[in-house]
Amino acid sequence: MSYPNWLNEIIRCPETGKPLKASGDIYVREDGKQYKMIDGILSIVYPDSLSGEDAQMNQTYEMLAPFYDFFERLTWKIFIGSNIVGDRKDVVSQIGFEPEIKLLEVSPGSGVFQNALREKVGSKGEIVSLDLSMNMLRQCQKKNSELNINLMHGNAQHLPFADNSFDGLFHFGGVNLFNDPNQAIREFIRVVKKDGLVSWGDERFSSDYPNDFRKSLLSKLNPGFLKPMPETPESVYDVQMQEVYKGHAYLITARKK
């Protein structure tokens, strides 16, 4: 798999922010450092060695990737009594992405939102999906190859793209457990164009959520439920927050100043 020209033009070294030269399946920095394509996916992770919650959660996702979607559907059905596929579609439907835009999806996991995102931006829209788990990206390849989505292996806290590269950005699920959630949000905004739509969300109990066995169990299964929300920077406007996933998550949308 090779990337389209427009994407090659905005790829940057996540460490220095400088352009890279594409040579076949290798992207080369000025000093000779190389980033390679693996199974059609550019691996451009920084830092080279993960630590903290990034390392811990990535190890978990690498292991769970083949079963992730099934496990999430089952958990949702048992504890929430809902069809998570419908809830995912509802999340995307509430974001005002226009057709034919260039959209960056951060942390696609096994590709559970990709069908809804493709429907949203249409066949002429461009989608790039970046994840820290290579095994999750392989699941995207396996399940959604017909959606024509460009996949990239990278770190949400150090996005490998130039400033003002995308018309919109979508992230749902994961940011609460990043090493530096606030840094990730700043990166989300940096790579989106002026007035572009930035959206992010994650698990969070609603203020009136019952303090029962479900809350205790869900918190143990996913400690992100109890993490504080990332800060919303002053570099965005028209900020809107809503509860989604039937009171089990939040969704924020905003536009870049």
CORCOR-V439773 format. One record per pair of residues at least 4 apart in sequence whose ideal C-beta (glycine too) atoms are under 7 Angstrom apart, sorted by the first residue. I is the first residue (numbers start at 1). GAP is how many residues later the second one is. D is the distance in whole Angstrom. If there is no record, write none. Layout:
BEGIN
i & gap & d
I & GAP & D
I & GAP & D
END
This chain:
BEGIN
i & gap & d
1 & 39 & 3
3 & 4 & 4
3 & 5 & 5
3 & 147 & 6
5 & 4 & 6
7 & 4 & 7
7 & 121 & 6
7 & 143 & 6
8 & 14 & 5
10 & 151 & 5
10 & 152 & 5
10 & 155 & 4
11 & 9 & 6
11 & 16 & 7
11 & 149 & 6
11 & 150 & 7
12 & 5 & 5
12 & 6 & 6
12 & 7 & 6
12 & 8 & 7
12 & 148 & 6
12 & 149 & 6
12 & 150 & 5
13 & 4 & 6
13 & 5 & 5
13 & 7 & 6
13 & 16 & 5
13 & 147 & 7
14 & 30 & 6
14 & 32 & 4
14 & 140 & 6
14 & 141 & 7
14 & 144 & 4
14 & 145 & 7
14 & 146 & 4
15 & 31 & 5
18 & 11 & 7
18 & 12 & 6
20 & 7 & 4
20 & 8 & 6
20 & 9 & 6
20 & 15 & 7
21 & 6 & 7
21 & 7 & 5
22 & 5 & 5
23 & 5 & 6
25 & 11 & 6
25 & 12 & 4
26 & 8 & 5
26 & 10 & 5
27 & 7 & 7
27 & 8 & 4
27 & 15 & 6
28 & 4 & 7
28 & 6 & 5
29 & 4 & 4
35 & 7 & 6
35 & 8 & 6
35 & 9 & 4
36 & 7 & 6
37 & 4 & 7
37 & 5 & 5
38 & 5 & 5
38 & 96 & 7
39 & 99 & 7
41 & 96 & 5
41 & 110 & 5
41 & 111 & 6
41 & 112 & 5
42 & 110 & 5
42 & 111 & 7
43 & 110 & 4
44 & 108 & 7
44 & 109 & 7
44 & 110 & 5
44 & 116 & 5
45 & 87 & 7
45 & 108 & 6
45 & 109 & 6
45 & 110 & 5
46 & 109 & 6
46 & 112 & 4
50 & 4 & 5
50 & 5 & 4
50 & 8 & 6
51 & 4 & 5
52 & 127 & 5
53 & 4 & 6
53 & 124 & 5
53 & 125 & 7
53 & 126 & 6
54 & 4 & 6
54 & 78 & 7
54 & 124 & 7
54 & 125 & 5
55 & 4 & 6
56 & 4 & 7
57 & 4 & 6
57 & 120 & 5
58 & 4 & 6
58 & 74 & 5
58 & 75 & 6
59 & 4 & 7
60 & 4 & 6
61 & 4 & 6
61 & 72 & 4
61 & 75 & 6
62 & 71 & 5
62 & 73 & 5
64 & 4 & 5
64 & 7 & 7
65 & 45 & 6
65 & 68 & 6
65 & 70 & 4
65 & 71 & 5
65 & 74 & 5
66 & 73 & 7
67 & 4 & 5
68 & 4 & 6
68 & 41 & 6
68 & 42 & 5
69 & 4 & 6
69 & 41 & 5
69 & 43 & 6
70 & 4 & 6
71 & 4 & 6
72 & 4 & 6
72 & 12 & 6
73 & 4 & 6
73 & 11 & 5
74 & 4 & 6
75 & 4 & 6
75 & 146 & 7
76 & 4 & 5
76 & 6 & 6
76 & 8 & 4
77 & 4 & 7
79 & 135 & 5
79 & 138 & 7
79 & 139 & 6
80 & 166 & 6
80 & 168 & 7
82 & 5 & 6
82 & 164 & 6
83 & 4 & 7
84 & 4 & 6
85 & 4 & 7
86 & 4 & 6
87 & 4 & 7
87 & 158 & 5
87 & 159 & 7
88 & 4 & 7
88 & 24 & 6
88 & 25 & 6
88 & 28 & 6
89 & 4 & 6
89 & 27 & 5
90 & 4 & 7
90 & 154 & 7
91 & 81 & 6
91 & 153 & 5
91 & 160 & 6
92 & 21 & 6
92 & 24 & 4
92 & 25 & 6
92 & 28 & 6
94 & 148 & 7
94 & 157 & 7
95 & 75 & 7
95 & 102 & 7
95 & 104 & 5
95 & 158 & 6
96 & 101 & 6
97 & 4 & 6
97 & 6 & 6
97 & 23 & 5
97 & 24 & 6
97 & 71 & 5
97 & 100 & 6
99 & 22 & 6
99 & 23 & 4
99 & 26 & 6
100 & 21 & 7
100 & 22 & 6
100 & 24 & 5
100 & 25 & 5
101 & 20 & 6
101 & 24 & 6
101 & 66 & 4
101 & 67 & 5
102 & 24 & 4
102 & 64 & 5
102 & 65 & 5
103 & 14 & 7
103 & 18 & 5
103 & 22 & 6
103 & 23 & 7
103 & 24 & 5
103 & 63 & 6
103 & 64 & 7
103 & 65 & 5
103 & 67 & 6
104 & 24 & 5
104 & 26 & 7
104 & 62 & 4
104 & 65 & 5
104 & 87 & 6
105 & 8 & 7
105 & 12 & 6
105 & 22 & 6
105 & 23 & 7
105 & 24 & 4
105 & 65 & 5
106 & 24 & 6
106 & 50 & 5
106 & 63 & 7
106 & 65 & 4
106 & 82 & 7
107 & 24 & 6
107 & 49 & 6
107 & 64 & 6
107 & 66 & 6
107 & 67 & 4
108 & 5 & 7
108 & 6 & 6
108 & 21 & 4
108 & 23 & 6
108 & 32 & 6
109 & 22 & 7
109 & 27 & 5
109 & 64 & 7
110 & 26 & 5
110 & 29 & 4
110 & 30 & 6
110 & 33 & 7
111 & 28 & 6
111 & 29 & 4
111 & 32 & 5
111 & 33 & 5
113 & 4 & 6
113 & 59 & 6
114 & 4 & 6
114 & 15 & 7
114 & 26 & 7
114 & 30 & 5
114 & 33 & 6
114 & 35 & 6
115 & 4 & 6
115 & 29 & 7
115 & 32 & 7
116 & 4 & 6
117 & 4 & 6
117 & 10 & 6
117 & 53 & 6
118 & 9 & 7
118 & 29 & 5
121 & 4 & 3
121 & 6 & 7
127 & 22 & 5
127 & 23 & 7
128 & 22 & 5
128 & 24 & 6
129 & 11 & 6
129 & 20 & 5
129 & 22 & 5
130 & 22 & 5
130 & 24 & 5
131 & 5 & 5
131 & 6 & 5
131 & 22 & 7
132 & 23 & 6
132 & 24 & 7
133 & 4 & 7
134 & 4 & 7
134 & 19 & 5
135 & 4 & 7
136 & 4 & 7
137 & 4 & 7
137 & 14 & 5
137 & 16 & 6
138 & 4 & 6
139 & 4 & 6
140 & 4 & 5
140 & 9 & 7
140 & 11 & 6
141 & 4 & 6
141 & 10 & 7
144 & 5 & 6
154 & 5 & 7
154 & 6 & 5
156 & 22 & 6
156 & 28 & 5
156 & 31 & 7
157 & 21 & 6
157 & 22 & 7
157 & 23 & 6
157 & 26 & 5
157 & 27 & 5
157 & 30 & 6
159 & 28 & 5
159 & 32 & 5
161 & 4 & 5
161 & 30 & 5
163 & 27 & 6
163 & 28 & 7
164 & 29 & 5
164 & 30 & 7
165 & 26 & 5
166 & 25 & 6
166 & 26 & 5
166 & 27 & 7
166 & 30 & 7
167 & 26 & 6
167 & 29 & 5
168 & 24 & 7
168 & 28 & 5
168 & 29 & 4
169 & 19 & 5
169 & 22 & 7
169 & 23 & 5
169 & 29 & 5
169 & 30 & 7
170 & 29 & 5
171 & 4 & 6
171 & 17 & 6
171 & 29 & 4
172 & 29 & 5
173 & 29 & 6
174 & 4 & 7
174 & 28 & 7
175 & 6 & 5
175 & 9 & 5
175 & 25 & 6
175 & 27 & 5
175 & 55 & 6
176 & 5 & 6
176 & 26 & 4
176 & 27 & 7
176 & 48 & 4
176 & 51 & 4
177 & 47 & 5
177 & 50 & 7
178 & 6 & 5
180 & 4 & 7
181 & 4 & 7
181 & 49 & 4
182 & 4 & 7
182 & 48 & 5
182 & 49 & 5
183 & 4 & 6
184 & 4 & 6
185 & 4 & 7
185 & 15 & 7
185 & 45 & 5
185 & 48 & 6
186 & 4 & 6
186 & 47 & 6
187 & 4 & 7
188 & 4 & 7
188 & 10 & 5
188 & 12 & 6
189 & 9 & 6
189 & 44 & 6
189 & 46 & 5
189 & 47 & 6
189 & 67 & 6
192 & 4 & 4
192 & 6 & 5
192 & 64 & 5
193 & 63 & 7
194 & 62 & 6
195 & 60 & 5
195 & 61 & 6
196 & 59 & 7
196 & 60 & 5
197 & 56 & 6
197 & 58 & 6
198 & 38 & 6
198 & 56 & 5
198 & 58 & 6
199 & 52 & 7
199 & 53 & 7
199 & 54 & 5
200 & 52 & 6
201 & 43 & 7
201 & 48 & 6
201 & 49 & 5
201 & 50 & 4
201 & 51 & 6
202 & 22 & 6
202 & 47 & 6
202 & 48 & 7
203 & 19 & 6
203 & 21 & 5
203 & 22 & 5
203 & 45 & 6
203 & 46 & 5
204 & 21 & 6
204 & 25 & 7
204 & 45 & 6
204 & 46 & 5
205 & 4 & 4
205 & 10 & 6
205 & 20 & 6
205 & 42 & 7
205 & 43 & 7
206 & 37 & 5
206 & 41 & 4
209 & 6 & 6
209 & 38 & 6
210 & 5 & 7
211 & 4 & 6
213 & 4 & 6
214 & 4 & 6
215 & 4 & 6
216 & 4 & 7
217 & 4 & 6
218 & 4 & 6
218 & 7 & 6
219 & 4 & 7
219 & 6 & 5
219 & 7 & 5
223 & 4 & 7
229 & 21 & 7
232 & 4 & 7
232 & 7 & 6
232 & 20 & 7
232 & 22 & 7
235 & 21 & 7
235 & 22 & 5
236 & 18 & 4
236 & 19 & 6
236 & 20 & 6
236 & 21 & 6
237 & 17 & 7
237 & 18 & 6
237 & 20 & 6
238 & 16 & 6
238 & 17 & 5
239 & 13 & 7
239 & 15 & 4
240 & 13 & 5
241 & 9 & 6
241 & 11 & 5
242 & 9 & 5
243 & 4 & 6
243 & 7 & 6
244 & 5 & 5
244 & 6 & 7
244 & 7 & 5
245 & 4 & 4
END
